[in-house]
Amino acid sequence: MREEHWIVADLVGKGKHIRTVPVPLWAKRVVDEWIAAAEIDDGSVFRRVNRFGRIWGSGITPNVELMPCIECARAIIQAGITGGDRFSGSHVALCER
């Protein structure tokens, strides 16, 4: 938290530039609710889980975190949704498969 705003600090972006990304308060609240529901007390938020539902290993790689974003973006592009449609909620429905 910086100056009363939540951020993702030291994010390595395109061209390996280090960036600081602001996080809207509503997004922070949703993540906090999800963490509470998942009963995550420490460690990584995104974890590998085996077929028995047990946490396996210490976390996942950045590539695994990125794949759902890529798949969602492809679905949005294939559906022909443009930037003007961003508030319609149609892109959310495509990504909740």
N, CA, C and O atoms as a MOPAC input file, in Angstrom:
PM7 MOZYME 1SCF
protein

 N      0.85000 1    -1.17100 1     0.00000 1
 C      0.00000 1     0.00000 1     0.00000 1
 C      0.89500 1     1.23300 1     0.00000 1
 O      1.81500 1     1.35900 1     0.80800 1
 N      0.60100 1     2.13200 1    -0.92400 1
 C      1.35100 1     3.39400 1    -0.99100 1
 C      0.36200 1     4.53800 1    -1.04000 1
 O     -0.58000 1     4.51100 1    -1.83300 1
 N      0.55800 1     5.52300 1    -0.21900 1
 C     -0.27000 1     6.71800 1    -0.21400 1
 C     -1.75900 1     6.39200 1    -0.26200 1
 O     -2.50300 1     6.98100 1    -1.04600 1
 N     -2.18700 1     5.46700 1     0.56300 1
 C     -3.58600 1     5.06700 1     0.67400 1
 C     -4.12900 1     4.35900 1    -0.56300 1
 O     -5.34500 1     4.29500 1    -0.74200 1
 N     -3.25600 1     3.82300 1    -1.42300 1
 C     -3.68700 1     3.05900 1    -2.58700 1
 C     -2.96600 1     1.71800 1    -2.59900 1
 O     -1.79400 1     1.64600 1    -2.23100 1
 N     -3.64700 1     0.65800 1    -3.01700 1
 C     -3.02800 1    -0.65100 1    -3.14500 1
 C     -2.33000 1    -0.73800 1    -4.49200 1
 O     -2.82300 1    -0.21300 1    -5.49100 1
 N     -1.17900 1    -1.40400 1    -4.51700 1
 C     -0.39800 1    -1.52900 1    -5.74500 1
 C      0.20300 1    -2.92900 1    -5.86000 1
 O      0.30600 1    -3.66100 1    -4.87500 1
 N      0.59100 1    -3.27900 1    -7.06900 1
 C      1.45900 1    -4.42800 1    -7.28600 1
 C      2.81500 1    -3.80700 1    -7.60800 1
 O      2.98800 1    -3.19100 1    -8.66000 1
 N      3.77000 1    -3.97200 1    -6.70500 1
 C      5.07600 1    -3.33500 1    -6.85500 1
 C      6.07200 1    -4.27500 1    -7.51300 1
 O      5.97600 1    -5.49500 1    -7.37600 1
 N      7.01400 1    -3.70600 1    -8.21800 1
 C      8.12800 1    -4.44200 1    -8.82300 1
 C      7.66800 1    -5.53600 1    -9.77700 1
 O      8.23700 1    -6.62700 1    -9.80000 1
 N      6.64300 1    -5.24500 1   -10.55600 1
 C      6.15100 1    -6.17000 1   -11.56500 1
 C      7.04600 1    -6.05200 1   -12.78900 1
 O      7.23600 1    -4.95600 1   -13.31600 1
 N      7.59400 1    -7.17000 1   -13.24200 1
 C      8.46100 1    -7.15200 1   -14.42000 1
 C      7.56800 1    -7.22000 1   -15.64800 1
 O      6.87500 1    -8.21200 1   -15.87500 1
 N      7.59400 1    -6.16000 1   -16.43200 1
 C      6.72700 1    -6.06200 1   -17.59400 1
 C      7.46000 1    -6.26600 1   -18.89800 1
 O      8.57100 1    -6.79400 1   -18.93300 1
 N      6.81800 1    -5.83900 1   -19.97000 1
 C      7.34300 1    -5.96500 1   -21.31800 1
 C      8.70600 1    -5.29000 1   -21.40900 1
 O      8.89800 1    -4.19000 1   -20.89100 1
 N      9.63200 1    -5.94400 1   -22.05600 1
 C     10.97800 1    -5.40100 1   -22.16700 1
 C     11.73400 1    -5.42700 1   -20.85800 1
 O     12.73800 1    -4.73300 1   -20.69600 1
 N     11.24800 1    -6.23400 1   -19.91500 1
 C     11.85100 1    -6.38700 1   -18.59100 1
 C     11.89800 1    -5.07700 1   -17.80400 1
 O     12.75700 1    -4.89300 1   -16.94100 1
 N     10.96800 1    -4.16800 1   -18.10900 1
 C     10.86700 1    -2.94100 1   -17.32800 1
 C     10.15800 1    -3.24400 1   -16.01400 1
 O      9.17400 1    -3.98300 1   -15.98300 1
 N     10.66200 1    -2.67200 1   -14.94300 1
 C     10.04300 1    -2.84300 1   -13.62400 1
 C      8.93700 1    -1.79500 1   -13.50800 1
 O      9.16700 1    -0.60500 1   -13.72200 1
 N      7.73700 1    -2.25600 1   -13.16700 1
 C      6.59400 1    -1.35400 1   -13.10400 1
 C      5.88900 1    -1.47300 1   -11.74900 1
 O      6.01500 1    -2.47100 1   -11.04000 1
 N      5.15400 1    -0.43100 1   -11.42500 1
 C      4.27200 1    -0.43600 1   -10.27900 1
 C      2.86800 1    -0.23300 1   -10.82900 1
 O      2.60500 1     0.75100 1   -11.52100 1
 N      1.97100 1    -1.15600 1   -10.52500 1
 C      0.62400 1    -1.12900 1   -11.08700 1
 C     -0.38400 1    -0.86400 1    -9.97600 1
 O     -0.39300 1    -1.56500 1    -8.96400 1
 N     -1.24100 1     0.15600 1   -10.16000 1
 C     -2.27000 1     0.40600 1    -9.13900 1
 C     -3.34500 1    -0.67800 1    -9.15700 1
 O     -3.67900 1    -1.21400 1   -10.21300 1
 N     -3.87700 1    -0.99200 1    -7.99200 1
 C     -4.94500 1    -1.98200 1    -7.87700 1
 C     -6.18500 1    -1.26600 1    -7.34100 1
 O     -6.14300 1    -0.68500 1    -6.25700 1
 N     -7.29200 1    -1.30500 1    -8.09500 1
 C     -8.51200 1    -0.65400 1    -7.60100 1
 C     -8.96500 1    -1.29100 1    -6.28900 1
 O     -8.74500 1    -2.48100 1    -6.06000 1
 N     -9.58900 1    -0.50100 1    -5.44100 1
 C    -10.03200 1    -0.99000 1    -4.13800 1
 C    -11.00500 1    -2.15100 1    -4.28200 1
 O    -10.94900 1    -3.09500 1    -3.49400 1
 N    -11.91200 1    -2.10500 1    -5.28700 1
 C    -12.87300 1    -3.19200 1    -5.47200 1
 C    -12.15400 1    -4.49500 1    -5.79300 1
 O    -12.58100 1    -5.56100 1    -5.34900 1
 N    -11.05200 1    -4.42400 1    -6.57000 1
 C    -10.30500 1    -5.63200 1    -6.91900 1
 C     -9.60200 1    -6.19100 1    -5.68800 1
 O     -9.56200 1    -7.40700 1    -5.49600 1
 N     -9.05600 1    -5.32600 1    -4.86600 1
 C     -8.40100 1    -5.75500 1    -3.63000 1
 C     -9.40000 1    -6.44600 1    -2.70700 1
 O     -9.07600 1    -7.45300 1    -2.07700 1
 N    -10.60900 1    -5.90900 1    -2.62800 1
 C    -11.64300 1    -6.52100 1    -1.77300 1
 C    -12.02700 1    -7.90700 1    -2.27900 1
 O    -12.18800 1    -8.83700 1    -1.48800 1
 N    -12.17300 1    -8.04600 1    -3.59900 1
 C    -12.54500 1    -9.34700 1    -4.17800 1
 C    -11.45700 1   -10.38100 1    -3.89300 1
 O    -11.75600 1   -11.51500 1    -3.51800 1
 N    -10.20200 1    -9.98900 1    -4.07100 1
 C     -9.08900 1   -10.91400 1    -3.80600 1
 C     -9.06000 1   -11.28600 1    -2.32600 1
 O     -8.85000 1   -12.45100 1    -1.98800 1
 N     -9.26500 1   -10.31800 1    -1.44700 1
 C     -9.29100 1   -10.60400 1    -0.00800 1
 C    -10.39900 1   -11.58700 1     0.35300 1
 O    -10.19200 1   -12.48700 1     1.16700 1
 N    -11.59200 1   -11.41600 1    -0.25800 1
 C    -12.69900 1   -12.33800 1    -0.00600 1
 C    -12.35700 1   -13.74100 1    -0.49400 1
 O    -12.65600 1   -14.73100 1     0.17400 1
 N    -11.72500 1   -13.81600 1    -1.66700 1
 C    -11.35100 1   -15.11600 1    -2.22400 1
 C    -10.30700 1   -15.80800 1    -1.34500 1
 O    -10.40200 1   -17.01100 1    -1.10300 1
 N     -9.31900 1   -15.05900 1    -0.87000 1
 C     -8.28700 1   -15.62100 1     0.00300 1
 C     -8.91500 1   -16.13200 1     1.30700 1
 O     -8.54700 1   -17.19700 1     1.80300 1
 N     -9.85700 1   -15.37000 1     1.85100 1
 C    -10.52900 1   -15.80000 1     3.08300 1
 C    -11.34100 1   -17.07100 1     2.83400 1
 O    -11.31400 1   -17.99400 1     3.64900 1
 N    -12.06300 1   -17.12400 1     1.70700 1
 C    -12.87900 1   -18.30600 1     1.40100 1
 C    -12.00800 1   -19.53400 1     1.17000 1
 O    -12.40000 1   -20.65200 1     1.50600 1
 N    -10.82200 1   -19.32400 1     0.59400 1
 C     -9.90300 1   -20.43900 1     0.34100 1
 C     -9.09200 1   -20.81200 1     1.57500 1
 O     -8.33100 1   -21.77900 1     1.55700 1
 N     -9.25900 1   -20.03900 1     2.64800 1
 C     -8.54200 1   -20.25900 1     3.90600 1
 C     -7.02700 1   -20.27200 1     3.71700 1
 O     -6.33100 1   -21.13400 1     4.25200 1
 N     -6.53100 1   -19.31000 1     2.95300 1
 C     -5.08800 1   -19.16900 1     2.73300 1
 C     -4.54900 1   -18.22800 1     3.79600 1
 O     -4.91600 1   -17.05400 1     3.84800 1
 N     -3.66800 1   -18.76000 1     4.64800 1
 C     -3.09200 1   -17.97000 1     5.72700 1
 C     -1.69600 1   -17.46400 1     5.41800 1
 O     -1.30400 1   -16.39500 1     5.88600 1
 N     -0.93200 1   -18.23200 1     4.62500 1
 C      0.42800 1   -17.81800 1     4.28600 1
 C      0.85600 1   -18.49700 1     2.99300 1
 O      0.17200 1   -19.38300 1     2.48100 1
 N      1.99700 1   -18.06600 1     2.48000 1
 C      2.52200 1   -18.66100 1     1.25600 1
 C      1.90500 1   -18.05500 1     0.00900 1
 O      1.29300 1   -16.98900 1     0.05800 1
 N      2.07100 1   -18.73900 1    -1.09000 1
 C      1.58600 1   -18.26400 1    -2.38200 1
 C      0.06500 1   -18.30100 1    -2.44400 1
 O     -0.57600 1   -19.16100 1    -1.84100 1
 N     -0.48700 1   -17.37000 1    -3.16900 1
 C     -1.93500 1   -17.34600 1    -3.36600 1
 C     -2.32900 1   -18.39800 1    -4.39100 1
 O     -3.30900 1   -19.11900 1    -4.20300 1
 N     -1.56500 1   -18.48800 1    -5.47500 1
 C     -1.82200 1   -19.48500 1    -6.50900 1
 C     -0.93200 1   -20.68700 1    -6.25200 1
 O      0.29300 1   -20.56500 1    -6.21000 1
 N     -1.55300 1   -21.85600 1    -6.07900 1
 C     -0.80800 1   -23.06200 1    -5.71100 1
 C     -1.22900 1   -24.23500 1    -6.56700 1
 O     -2.33300 1   -24.26900 1    -7.11100 1
 N     -0.33500 1   -25.19000 1    -6.67600 1
 C     -0.69300 1   -26.44200 1    -7.35200 1
 C     -1.46100 1   -27.31200 1    -6.36300 1
 O     -1.14600 1   -27.35700 1    -5.17400 1
 N     -2.46400 1   -27.99400 1    -6.87700 1
 C     -3.27600 1   -28.88200 1    -6.05200 1
 C     -3.35000 1   -30.22600 1    -6.76500 1
 O     -3.62400 1   -30.28200 1    -7.96300 1
 N     -3.10600 1   -31.30200 1    -6.03200 1
 C     -3.16800 1   -32.62300 1    -6.66700 1
 C     -4.61500 1   -33.08300 1    -6.80800 1
 O     -5.53300 1   -32.37700 1    -6.39000 1
 N     -4.82000 1   -34.23400 1    -7.37900 1
 C     -6.18600 1   -34.70200 1    -7.64400 1
 C     -6.96300 1   -35.04100 1    -6.37800 1
 O     -8.17500 1   -35.24500 1    -6.43200 1
 N     -6.28400 1   -35.10200 1    -5.25500 1
 C     -6.95100 1   -35.35400 1    -3.97900 1
 C     -7.27400 1   -34.05600 1    -3.23700 1
 O     -7.78600 1   -34.08700 1    -2.11800 1
 N     -6.97300 1   -32.92400 1    -3.86300 1
 C     -7.26600 1   -31.63100 1    -3.25600 1
 C     -6.22600 1   -31.14600 1    -2.27500 1
 O     -6.48000 1   -30.20200 1    -1.52700 1
 N     -5.05700 1   -31.76800 1    -2.25800 1
 C     -3.99000 1   -31.36100 1    -1.33600 1
 C     -3.02200 1   -30.41900 1    -2.04500 1
 O     -2.71100 1   -30.60600 1    -3.22200 1
 N     -2.55000 1   -29.40800 1    -1.32200 1
 C     -1.56900 1   -28.48000 1    -1.88100 1
 C     -0.28000 1   -29.23400 1    -2.15400 1
 O      0.19100 1   -30.01200 1    -1.32400 1
 N      0.28700 1   -28.98800 1    -3.34300 1
 C      1.47500 1   -29.70400 1    -3.77100 1
 C      2.53000 1   -28.69300 1    -4.19900 1
 O      2.28000 1   -27.88300 1    -5.09300 1
 N      3.68100 1   -28.72500 1    -3.58900 1
 C      4.75500 1   -27.80200 1    -3.93100 1
 C      4.57100 1   -26.43900 1    -3.27800 1
 O      3.69900 1   -26.24400 1    -2.43100 1
 N      5.41800 1   -25.50300 1    -3.69700 1
 C      5.41300 1   -24.18600 1    -3.05600 1
 C      4.69500 1   -23.11300 1    -3.85600 1
 O      4.49900 1   -22.00700 1    -3.35200 1
 N      4.30400 1   -23.40000 1    -5.06400 1
 C      3.61900 1   -22.39400 1    -5.87000 1
 C      3.61700 1   -22.79600 1    -7.33400 1
 O      3.93400 1   -23.93600 1    -7.67500 1
 N      3.26300 1   -21.86400 1    -8.18700 1
 C      3.25700 1   -22.13200 1    -9.62000 1
 C      4.14100 1   -21.12100 1   -10.33400 1
 O      4.51300 1   -20.09400 1    -9.76600 1
 N      4.46900 1   -21.41900 1   -11.57000 1
 C      5.34300 1   -20.53600 1   -12.33900 1
 C      4.53700 1   -19.39800 1   -12.95800 1
 O      3.31700 1   -19.50300 1   -13.08100 1
 N      5.20200 1   -18.31700 1   -13.34700 1
 C      4.49200 1   -17.21800 1   -14.01200 1
 C      3.77100 1   -17.65800 1   -15.29500 1
 O      2.72400 1   -17.10500 1   -15.63000 1
 N      4.31400 1   -18.63600 1   -16.00700 1
 C      3.65700 1   -19.10200 1   -17.22800 1
 C      2.30600 1   -19.72500 1   -16.92800 1
 O      1.36200 1   -19.54100 1   -17.69600 1
 N      2.19200 1   -20.45300 1   -15.83800 1
 C      0.92100 1   -21.07100 1   -15.46300 1
 C     -0.08900 1   -19.98100 1   -15.09600 1
 O     -1.27300 1   -20.11000 1   -15.40700 1
 N      0.35700 1   -18.93000 1   -14.45000 1
 C     -0.52200 1   -17.82400 1   -14.08900 1
 C     -1.00200 1   -17.08800 1   -15.33300 1
 O     -2.12700 1   -16.59000 1   -15.36300 1
 N     -0.17000 1   -17.01700 1   -16.34300 1
 C     -0.47900 1   -16.26300 1   -17.55900 1
 C     -1.44500 1   -16.98400 1   -18.48700 1
 O     -2.20200 1   -16.32500 1   -19.19900 1
 N     -1.44700 1   -18.31300 1   -18.50500 1
 C     -2.24600 1   -19.06800 1   -19.46700 1
 C     -3.74500 1   -18.75600 1   -19.41400 1
 O     -4.34000 1   -18.58500 1   -20.47800 1
 N     -4.39300 1   -18.67200 1   -18.25400 1
 C     -5.82100 1   -18.31900 1   -18.25900 1
 C     -6.08400 1   -16.93800 1   -18.86800 1
 O     -7.10800 1   -16.72900 1   -19.51800 1
 N     -5.16400 1   -16.00400 1   -18.65700 1
 C     -5.31500 1   -14.66900 1   -19.24400 1
 C     -5.24700 1   -14.73400 1   -20.75900 1
 O     -6.02700 1   -14.07400 1   -21.44600 1
 N     -4.32500 1   -15.52000 1   -21.28100 1
 C     -4.18600 1   -15.66500 1   -22.73000 1
 C     -5.42700 1   -16.32500 1   -23.31800 1
 O     -5.93500 1   -15.88300 1   -24.34800 1
 N     -5.91600 1   -17.38000 1   -22.67100 1
 C     -7.11100 1   -18.06900 1   -23.15600 1
 C     -8.32400 1   -17.14200 1   -23.14200 1
 O     -9.12600 1   -17.15900 1   -24.07500 1
 N     -8.46100 1   -16.34500 1   -22.10600 1
 C     -9.56700 1   -15.40400 1   -22.00700 1
 C     -9.46400 1   -14.34000 1   -23.10500 1
 O    -10.46200 1   -13.99400 1   -23.73700 1
 N     -8.26700 1   -13.83300 1   -23.32200 1
 C     -8.06500 1   -12.83000 1   -24.37200 1
 C     -8.41300 1   -13.40200 1   -25.74500 1
 O     -9.03400 1   -12.71800 1   -26.55800 1
 N     -8.02500 1   -14.63500 1   -26.00700 1
 C     -8.37000 1   -15.26900 1   -27.28900 1
 C     -9.88200 1   -15.37600 1   -27.45800 1
 O    -10.40600 1   -15.11500 1   -28.54100 1
 N    -10.59000 1   -15.76100 1   -26.38500 1
 C    -12.04900 1   -15.88100 1   -26.45100 1
 C    -12.69400 1   -14.52200 1   -26.73800 1
 O    -13.66400 1   -14.43900 1   -27.49200 1
 N    -12.16200 1   -13.47700 1   -26.14400 1
 C    -12.69100 1   -12.12900 1   -26.35800 1
 C    -12.46100 1   -11.69600 1   -27.80400 1
 O    -13.35400 1   -11.13700 1   -28.44100 1
 N    -11.26500 1   -11.95800 1   -28.31600 1
 C    -10.94800 1   -11.59100 1   -29.69400 1
 C    -11.82800 1   -12.36200 1   -30.67100 1
 O    -12.36100 1   -11.78200 1   -31.61700 1
 N    -11.98400 1   -13.66900 1   -30.44800 1
 C    -12.80300 1   -14.49100 1   -31.33700 1
 C    -14.26700 1   -14.05700 1   -31.31600 1
 O    -14.96000 1   -14.17200 1   -32.32600 1
 N    -14.74000 1   -13.56100 1   -30.17700 1
 C    -16.12400 1   -13.11500 1   -30.08400 1
 C    -16.32300 1   -11.72900 1   -30.69300 1
 O    -17.45300 1   -11.26600 1   -30.84700 1
 N    -15.21700 1   -11.07200 1   -31.03900 1
 C    -15.30900 1    -9.75300 1   -31.66100 1
 C    -15.68300 1    -8.64300 1   -30.70600 1
 O    -16.22900 1    -7.62300 1   -31.12700 1
 N    -15.40000 1    -8.82100 1   -29.42900 1
 C    -15.71600 1    -7.79200 1   -28.44400 1
 C    -14.65500 1    -6.70500 1   -28.52300 1
 O    -13.45800 1    -6.99100 1   -28.52700 1
 N    -15.10300 1    -5.46100 1   -28.58600 1
 C    -14.17700 1    -4.33000 1   -28.71200 1
 C    -14.06700 1    -3.59100 1   -27.39400 1
 O    -14.75300 1    -3.91700 1   -26.42500 1
 N    -13.19900 1    -2.59200 1   -27.36600 1
 C    -12.99400 1    -1.79800 1   -26.16200 1
 C    -14.25500 1    -1.08700 1   -25.70400 1
 O    -14.44200 1    -0.87600 1   -24.50600 1
 N    -15.13600 1    -0.71000 1   -26.64800 1
 C    -16.37400 1    -0.04200 1   -26.29800 1
 C    -17.35000 1    -0.94500 1   -25.57500 1
 O    -18.28600 1    -0.46400 1   -24.93600 1
 N    -17.14000 1    -2.26000 1   -25.67000 1
 C    -18.01500 1    -3.23000 1   -25.01300 1
 C    -17.55500 1    -3.56300 1   -23.60100 1
 O    -18.16400 1    -4.40500 1   -22.94100 1
 N    -16.50800 1    -2.92900 1   -23.13300 1
 C    -15.88000 1    -3.36500 1   -21.89100 1
 C    -16.78300 1    -3.29000 1   -20.66700 1
 O    -16.53800 1    -4.00200 1   -19.69300 1
 N    -17.81100 1    -2.46100 1   -20.67900 1
 C    -18.67000 1    -2.35200 1   -19.51800 1
 C    -19.93400 1    -3.19000 1   -19.63600 1
 O    -20.77600 1    -3.17600 1   -18.73900 1
 N    -20.07000 1    -3.91900 1   -20.73700 1
 C    -21.29600 1    -4.69000 1   -20.94400 1
 C    -21.30400 1    -5.98600 1   -20.15000 1
 O    -22.36500 1    -6.56800 1   -19.92500 1
 N    -20.14300 1    -6.44000 1   -19.72700 1
 C    -20.06700 1    -7.69000 1   -18.98300 1
 C    -19.95100 1    -8.91200 1   -19.86600 1
 O    -19.79600 1   -10.02100 1   -19.35600 1
 N    -20.02100 1    -8.74000 1   -21.18500 1
 C    -19.95600 1    -9.89400 1   -22.08000 1
 C    -18.59300 1   -10.56200 1   -22.04100 1
 O    -18.50200 1   -11.77800 1   -22.20400 1
 N    -17.53500 1    -9.79700 1   -21.82800 1
 C    -16.20400 1   -10.39200 1   -21.76200 1
 C    -16.04700 1   -11.24000 1   -20.50200 1
 O    -15.30900 1   -12.22500 1   -20.51600 1
 N    -16.71600 1   -10.88200 1   -19.43200 1
 C    -16.63400 1   -11.64600 1   -18.19200 1
 C    -17.28600 1   -13.01200 1   -18.38700 1
 O    -16.75400 1   -14.02300 1   -17.92800 1
 N    -18.41400 1   -13.04700 1   -19.05300 1
 C    -19.11000 1   -14.30100 1   -19.28800 1
 C    -18.24900 1   -15.24000 1   -20.12200 1
 O    -18.25900 1   -16.44800 1   -19.88600 1
 N    -17.50900 1   -14.71700 1   -21.08800 1
 C    -16.63900 1   -15.55000 1   -21.91100 1
 C    -15.51200 1   -16.16000 1   -21.10700 1
 O    -15.07700 1   -17.27500 1   -21.39200 1
 N    -15.03800 1   -15.44900 1   -20.11300 1
 C    -13.87900 1   -15.91100 1   -19.34800 1
 C    -14.25600 1   -16.78600 1   -18.15000 1
 O    -13.37100 1   -17.31300 1   -17.47700 1
 N    -15.51600 1   -16.94400 1   -17.88000 1
 C    -15.93600 1   -17.74900 1   -16.73600 1
 C    -16.35600 1   -19.13600 1   -17.15200 1
 O    -17.35600 1   -19.66500 1   -16.66900 1
 N    -15.57800 1   -19.73200 1   -18.06200 1
 C    -15.90700 1   -21.08000 1   -18.53300 1
 C    -15.35600 1   -22.12400 1   -17.60700 1
 O    -15.53700 1   -23.31800 1   -17.84700 1

